[in-house]
Amino acid sequence: EHTGRWTKAEHDLFVKALNLYGREWRTIAAMVGTRTVVQTRTHAQKYFQKLQR
């Protein structure tokens, strides 16, 4: 799996999965395919922080 910055493709899958499944990190991670559940949850936390700005 990848480490470091998320690619646009990974992020697009993440957003799509988030809209479909909500905070089901395991399901989202499976859909992204290249990230662990922990990485997915961390990415989500940062993503939500950005949205709040």
Summary of the structure (lengths in Angstrom):
residues: 53
radius of gyration: 10.0
end to end distance: 29.7
largest distance: 29.7
contacts: 125
relative contact order: 0.19
helix: 72%
strand: 0%
